[in-house]
Every structure is written in C-alpha cells, then in structure tokens.
Amino acid sequence: MTATHTTNPAHDFVDREPAHQITWVDPVTGAQGYLVVHTLVGGIATGGTRMRAGCTISEVGDLARGMATKTAAFGLPVGGAKGGVDFDPKDPRAFGVLTRFFTAMRPWLDGRWVTAEDLGVTQQLIDDVFAEVGLSQSFHAAISRSPQPEATLARVQAGLEVMTDGYPLGDVIGGYGVAEACLGAADGFGWATRDTTITIQGVGTMGGGAAWYLHEAGARVTAVADARGTLFDPAGLDVPALLDLRDEYGEIDRSQVPAHVQQLPRDAIVGIEADIFVPAAVSYAIREDNVDQVVARVVVEAANAATTWGAEDTLTERGIVVVPDFIANAGAAAWAWWLLQGQVGCDPRDSFDRLSAEMRAKVAVLAERWTCDRIPMRQSGFALASSNLRALEGAQIVIP
C-alpha cells in the first residue's frame, strides 16, 4: 500500500490537489483499490465506496473532488473523499475483496472517513463488510466523536430504519433530491411541471427514486434506460409499474413491458428529445464523442461526474444548461449529515421538506445567474462551494 500527502492551501478550492491519496493492492486477487481524500474539515471526510472493473485512481480523485464540492456547497461541516476498487462487483470474490480493502483502510474508517454505498456497492453490502471487520456502522468515524456514542448510534439507527413509500428513507432521499433539482430547474425556467418532459439514464437507487418522485409530482417521464436498453413512450411511462419489474441489478424485466412501449438500444436515451435529461447511471455518460447527440434543454447530473468538462463546455456553447452533480445529487449526503447532527429525525416529511427547500433554493439561484448573465451553473456552484469551504475550514465537528 502506497500513500502520498500533498497540501497547497493557497490554491483555490477547485484547483487544489487532494490532501491524501492511497493505492492498495489486494494480496489475494491483485485487484487495486484507492482512497482519495480531497479535503478534511474538522479532521474528517465523507464519501462512498464504489466497485467496478476498470475503476482508476483518476476516476476516484474526480469523485472525491466532487464530494468535497458537494459537502461545501450544502454547508456541511465535513470534507470530501471517495473510495474505489477495480473489481467486478458481480464476481463471487467481491465480498472478500471489499472486506480486505476496508481492513486496510481501517485507520481512516476508525476516525476520519465516513463511507457509504456507491456504484456496484449497496449499503447492505457496506454494512455486512463493516460487521465483518468489527465496525458497528458505516458512520462509525463520525459517531465515535460524539460524547455519547451509544446514544448517537441508537438515534442514527432509528433514522436509518424509517420507511417511506415502502422503502427505507435513506434509499430514496437521494433520488428525491434529484427530482427536486429537476423541478427546481423547471420552476427556474418557467416551465409548468405537467408540461415538463424528462428522460432518465439508470433506474437504480438514484435514477429509480428520481423517476418515482417526478412521476408523483406530475412530470412526464418519457424514457428510462438500464443496462438492457431504453424504454420510450412519448405519452409518458407508467413509472411505478416499470420500477416494480426491476431485478436485483436494477434491470427491468422486458418480458412484462407493455407492447406500446418502444424498446430501443441502451445508448439511445442520450438523443431522445426532452426538457430535462438525467444521467443517473455511470460517470462520463456524456462525453466528447456523444455530446452532439444530446438534445435536452437541461442536463441534471444524478450520477457523479456524469459529464466530462469538455462535453459540458460544448453543451454550454449550445445553450444547454447542466445542473452539476455536486448540487443535484447531494440529497443523500446532506440528509445523512443532518441525521448525524440531530437536525432531522424519524419523521420523513421533515427530511423531505428540508431537502426540497434547500435544493430548490440553490437551483433557483443558479438558474437566475444563467438566465441573467449566462454564468454556467457549475461555475456558480463552485463559487458557492468555495465560499462555504473557506468558512468551514478550521471548524469543529459537533456530533450530539
């Protein structure tokens, strides 16, 4: 395992190098794993752990920067980090690989890194691996700072067990936040919800949750895509029925899809006309080689690093607005920290109301700056995050 440590506090937040980078090699399979800590606030950082074949330290670094920007943009008193393992999560050896990775990262997990689910890694898998390595909960690093850790753990566990719409609140709050970002964008540009068309790439935790809440709000979700392809109905899909057809990998059973729903290739989702396109599946879904296919008026990034910066420049030149990931998909991270700090509890309405208010307010400001001055939303979001981070650095983390 090798580690590097770099600091350059004179750099602007956007340009600064990661505080820590660690590369790990699994002694059993040879798989490589990475931990990148972009910023520490009060000596602690938060960010999920992903597992996919081909995962690179550059990818993890981009995601760590995004997580740091996310926490700062929402004024959360914690830095940003990310973990990643270059391994197929469907491989039967994946549990062992992840267990050994977290064992190697134990010094960080004990008191400086709070992690959670990400691409290829469910929260249940995280919890199982934490139990295997002798840690009670993936929020351990934060809970251990409480003056009454047992009471804090009980309060957090109670919040995590809250159910809403048939699912744990923690499983759907991120998707709800993405839906609110979409609705906030529609409001900001003066579109009626019922007339707003939306396409979504990915129907897992984030994309599926966003589709559900957008459908509930009355928006018209016309297309969704999973690993098997794209489902399209210009009149609007029956989102709840389709979500009920998902298997354990988040793929929709095509044998039960209604005949009037068009079944298109997976990548067709990028080029379907809509008011809002939500890439919610993989990083770099919109790239220089496919950006010309995008015909949506707004892109709302539900997936981390869903758009390469070069592709985003092209979209901006074409007048297509991008709501950046560190705003649009921050709901789960914000909610988790509010829960840790006792700012929300076991009433899901409180969590939904707070996230809706904060998400819509931020998107409204970004939309106004775009409309009035043509300032890209990412640029405005970075400015907000930079300002907040300067105020947060040196702050003490308070976990009641």
C-alpha positions in Angstrom: 0.0 0.0 0.0 1.4 3.4 -1.0 0.3 6.8 0.1 1.1 10.4 -0.8 0.3 13.5 1.1 0.1 16.9 -0.6 -1.2 20.3 0.6 -1.4 23.7 -1.1 -3.8 25.8 0.9 -3.0 28.8 -1.4 -4.9 27.2 -4.3 -8.5 27.9 -5.0 -10.8 25.1 -3.9 -11.4 24.0 -7.5 -7.7 23.6 -8.3 -6.3 22.3 -5.1 -4.6 18.9 -5.0 -6.1 16.1 -2.9 -5.0 16.1 0.8 -4.3 12.3 0.6 -4.2 9.6 -2.0 -3.8 5.9 -1.1 -3.3 3.0 -3.5 -3.9 -0.6 -2.2 -3.2 -3.9 -3.9 -5.3 -7.0 -2.8 -2.9 -9.7 -1.8 -5.3 -12.4 -3.0 -6.7 -11.3 -6.4 -4.3 -8.5 -7.3 -7.2 -6.0 -7.6 -6.3 -2.4 -6.9 -8.2 -0.1 -4.6 -8.0 3.6 -3.9 -8.9 6.1 -1.3 -8.7 9.8 -2.2 -9.3 12.3 0.5 -9.8 15.7 -1.3 -10.4 17.8 1.8 -10.7 17.3 5.6 -12.9 19.6 7.6 -12.5 19.2 11.3 -10.3 16.3 10.6 -13.0 14.2 8.9 -14.3 13.5 5.3 -17.2 11.6 3.8 -17.8 9.8 0.6 -19.0 6.5 -0.7 -17.0 3.5 -2.0 -17.6 2.1 -5.5 -16.6 -1.1 -7.1 -16.3 -1.7 -10.9 -14.0 -3.3 -13.3 -11.7 -0.6 -14.7 -12.0 1.8 -11.8 -9.0 4.1 -11.7 -7.4 6.5 -9.2 -8.1 9.4 -11.6 -11.8 8.5 -11.5 -11.8 8.2 -7.7 -10.0 11.5 -7.5 -12.6 13.3 -9.7 -15.3 11.8 -7.5 -13.5 12.9 -4.3 -13.3 16.4 -5.6 -17.0 16.3 -6.4 -17.8 15.0 -2.9 -15.8 17.8 -1.3 -17.6 20.3 -3.5 -20.9 18.7 -2.6 -20.4 18.9 1.1 -19.2 22.5 0.9 -22.0 23.6 -1.4 -24.5 22.5 1.2 -22.6 23.9 4.0 -21.9 20.6 5.7 -19.1 20.6 8.3 -17.2 17.7 6.7 -14.7 17.3 3.9 -14.9 15.1 0.8 -13.4 11.7 -0.1 -14.1 8.7 -2.2 -13.1 5.0 -2.2 -12.9 2.8 -5.3 -12.0 -0.8 -6.1 -11.1 -2.0 -9.6 -13.1 -5.3 -9.5 -16.3 -6.8 -10.9 -19.0 -6.5 -8.2 -20.8 -9.5 -9.6 -17.7 -11.7 -9.1 -18.3 -14.1 -6.2 -15.0 -12.9 -4.7 -16.2 -9.3 -4.4 -17.2 -9.6 -0.7 -13.7 -10.8 0.2 -12.0 -8.1 -1.9 -14.1 -5.3 -0.3 -13.5 -6.8 3.2 -9.7 -6.7 2.7 -9.9 -3.2 1.3 -11.8 -1.9 4.3 -9.5 -3.8 6.6 -6.5 -2.0 5.0 -8.4 1.4 5.3 -9.2 0.7 9.0 -7.1 3.6 10.3 -9.2 6.0 8.2 -12.5 4.3 8.9 -11.9 4.4 12.7 -12.0 8.2 12.9 -11.5 10.2 9.7 -13.6 8.7 6.8 -17.3 8.1 6.7 -18.3 6.0 3.7 -21.5 4.6 2.2 -22.9 2.9 -0.9 -21.9 3.8 -4.4 -21.8 2.2 -7.9 -21.6 -1.6 -7.5 -21.7 -1.5 -3.7 -25.1 -1.5 -1.9 -25.5 -0.1 1.6 -26.4 -3.6 2.8 -23.0 -4.8 1.4 -21.2 -2.0 3.2 -23.0 -2.9 6.5 -22.1 -6.6 6.1 -18.5 -5.8 5.4 -18.3 -3.4 8.3 -19.7 -6.1 10.6 -17.1 -8.5 9.2 -14.2 -6.1 10.1 -15.6 -5.3 13.5 -17.1 -1.9 12.9 -20.7 -1.3 14.0 -21.9 1.1 11.3 -20.5 2.9 8.3 -21.0 6.3 10.1 -18.5 5.0 12.7 -15.9 7.7 12.2 -18.4 10.4 12.9 -20.4 8.6 15.7 -17.1 7.9 17.6 -16.7 11.7 18.0 -19.9 12.0 20.0 -19.7 12.5 23.7 -22.3 9.7 24.0 -21.6 7.4 21.0 -24.1 4.7 22.1 -26.9 7.2 22.3 -25.9 8.7 19.0 -25.7 5.3 17.3 -29.2 4.5 18.6 -30.6 7.8 17.2 -28.9 7.4 13.9 -30.0 3.7 13.6 -33.6 4.8 14.3 -33.4 7.4 11.5 -31.9 4.9 9.1 -34.8 2.5 9.8 -37.5 5.0 8.9 -39.6 3.7 6.0 -41.5 5.8 3.4 -43.3 4.7 0.2 -42.3 1.1 1.1 -38.6 1.8 1.1 -36.0 2.9 3.8 -35.8 6.7 3.7 -32.1 6.5 3.2 -32.6 4.6 0.0 -34.9 7.1 -1.7 -33.8 10.5 -0.3 -31.1 10.9 -2.9 -33.5 10.3 -5.7 -35.9 12.6 -4.2 -33.3 15.3 -4.1 -32.6 14.8 -7.9 -36.3 15.0 -8.6 -36.4 18.3 -6.6 -33.4 19.6 -8.6 -35.3 18.8 -11.8 -38.5 20.5 -10.5 -36.4 23.4 -9.3 -34.9 23.8 -12.8 -38.3 23.7 -14.4 -39.5 26.4 -11.9 -36.4 28.5 -12.6 -37.0 28.5 -16.3 -40.8 29.0 -16.0 -42.0 25.5 -17.1 -45.2 24.0 -15.8 -44.5 20.7 -14.1 -47.2 18.8 -16.0 -45.7 20.0 -19.4 -42.1 19.1 -18.5 -40.7 16.0 -20.2 -37.8 14.1 -18.6 -35.6 11.2 -19.7 -33.5 9.2 -17.2 -30.5 7.0 -17.7 -30.4 4.5 -14.9 -33.2 3.1 -12.7 -31.2 2.1 -9.7 -31.3 3.8 -6.3 -30.8 7.3 -7.7 -32.4 7.2 -11.1 -35.3 5.0 -10.0 -36.0 7.2 -7.0 -35.9 10.4 -9.2 -38.3 8.8 -11.7 -40.7 7.8 -8.9 -40.9 11.3 -7.3 -41.0 13.1 -10.7 -43.9 10.9 -11.7 -45.6 11.6 -8.4 -45.2 15.3 -8.9 -46.9 15.1 -12.3 -43.9 15.5 -14.6 -43.9 13.3 -17.7 -41.1 10.7 -17.7 -40.9 9.6 -21.3 -37.9 7.4 -21.3 -35.7 5.4 -18.9 -32.7 3.3 -19.7 -31.0 0.4 -17.9 -28.2 -2.0 -18.9 -30.6 -3.8 -21.3 -31.7 -0.8 -23.3 -34.0 2.2 -23.4 -37.8 2.2 -22.8 -39.6 5.1 -24.5 -43.2 6.3 -24.6 -43.7 9.9 -25.7 -47.0 10.0 -23.8 -45.3 9.1 -20.6 -44.2 5.9 -18.9 -46.0 4.1 -16.1 -43.0 4.6 -13.8 -44.3 2.7 -10.7 -45.2 -0.3 -12.8 -41.8 -0.4 -14.5 -39.9 0.0 -11.2 -41.8 -3.0 -9.9 -40.2 -5.1 -12.7 -36.6 -4.4 -11.6 -34.3 -7.3 -10.6 -31.5 -7.2 -8.0 -29.2 -5.5 -10.5 -31.7 -2.7 -11.2 -32.7 -4.1 -14.7 -36.3 -4.1 -15.9 -37.8 -7.5 -16.9 -38.5 -6.9 -20.6 -41.0 -9.8 -20.9 -43.5 -7.8 -18.9 -43.1 -4.4 -20.5 -46.3 -3.2 -22.2 -46.3 -3.7 -26.0 -46.9 0.0 -26.8 -43.6 1.0 -25.0 -40.8 1.2 -27.6 -37.7 -0.8 -26.8 -34.6 1.0 -28.1 -30.8 0.5 -27.7 -29.3 1.4 -24.4 -27.4 4.5 -25.7 -30.5 5.9 -27.5 -31.5 7.6 -24.2 -28.9 10.3 -24.8 -30.5 11.5 -28.0 -34.2 11.5 -27.1 -35.7 14.9 -27.1 -36.8 16.2 -23.7 -36.8 19.2 -21.5 -34.6 17.5 -18.9 -32.1 14.6 -19.3 -31.0 12.9 -16.1 -27.9 10.8 -16.4 -28.1 8.6 -13.3 -26.1 5.5 -14.1 -22.4 6.0 -14.7 -19.7 8.6 -14.7 -18.8 10.2 -18.0 -22.1 9.3 -19.6 -21.9 12.5 -21.7 -18.5 12.7 -23.4 -16.9 14.5 -26.3 -17.8 11.5 -28.6 -21.5 11.6 -27.9 -22.3 15.2 -26.7 -23.6 16.2 -30.1 -26.5 13.7 -29.6 -27.8 15.5 -26.6 -31.0 17.4 -27.4 -32.4 18.1 -24.0 -32.7 21.6 -22.8 -31.2 20.9 -19.4 -29.0 18.1 -18.0 -29.4 17.3 -14.3 -26.4 15.2 -13.2 -27.7 12.5 -10.9 -24.6 10.3 -11.4 -21.3 11.6 -10.1 -19.1 13.2 -12.8 -21.8 12.4 -15.4 -20.5 14.9 -17.9 -16.9 15.4 -18.9 -15.8 19.0 -18.6 -15.0 19.2 -22.3 -18.5 17.9 -23.2 -20.1 20.4 -20.7 -18.3 23.2 -22.5 -19.9 22.1 -25.7 -23.3 21.9 -24.1 -22.9 25.4 -22.7 -21.9 26.8 -26.1 -25.2 25.2 -27.4 -27.2 26.8 -24.7 -27.9 23.5 -22.9 -27.7 24.0 -19.1 -26.0 21.5 -16.8 -27.1 21.3 -13.1 -23.9 19.9 -11.7 -23.7 16.6 -9.7 -22.5 18.3 -6.5 -25.8 20.1 -6.4 -28.2 17.7 -8.0 -27.3 14.5 -6.2 -26.3 15.9 -2.8 -29.5 14.9 -1.1 -28.3 11.6 0.4 -25.1 13.1 1.7 -26.8 16.2 3.2 -29.6 14.1 4.8 -27.0 11.7 6.4 -25.2 14.6 7.9 -28.4 16.3 9.1 -29.3 12.9 10.7 -25.9 12.6 12.4 -26.2 16.1 13.8 -29.8 15.6 15.0 -31.2 18.2 12.6 -33.7 15.7 11.2 -35.2 12.6 12.9 -37.8 9.9 12.3 -40.5 11.9 10.5 -39.7 11.6 6.8 -41.7 14.7 6.0 -39.2 16.8 7.9 -36.4 15.4 5.8 -38.3 15.8 2.5 -39.3 19.4 3.4 -35.8 20.5 4.3 -34.2 18.9 1.3 -36.8 20.3 -1.0 -36.3 23.8 0.4 -32.5 23.7 0.2 -32.3 22.1 -3.2 -34.8 24.4 -4.9 -33.3 27.5 -3.4 -29.8 26.6 -4.7 -31.1 25.6 -8.2 -33.1 28.8 -8.4 -30.0 30.9 -7.7 -28.0 29.0 -10.4 -30.9 29.3 -12.9 -31.1 33.1 -12.3 -27.4 33.5 -12.8 -27.6 31.6 -16.1 -30.6 33.5 -17.3 -29.3 36.9 -16.4 -25.6 36.6 -17.0 -25.1 33.3 -18.8 -22.9 32.1 -16.0 -22.8 28.3 -16.2 -24.3 26.5 -13.2 -21.1 24.7 -12.4 -19.2 27.9 -12.2 -21.8 29.4 -9.9 -21.9 26.2 -7.8 -18.1 26.2 -7.5 -18.2 29.8 -6.2 -20.8 28.9 -3.6 -18.8 25.8 -2.5 -15.5 27.8 -2.3 -17.1 30.5 -0.2 -18.6 27.9 2.2 -15.4 25.9 2.4 -13.3 28.9 3.5 -15.9 29.5 6.3 -15.9 25.8 7.3 -12.2 25.0 7.4 -11.0 25.0 10.9 -14.5 24.4 12.2 -15.0 21.7 14.9 -17.3 18.8 14.1 -20.2 18.6 16.6 -22.0 15.3 16.8 -24.6 15.4 19.6 
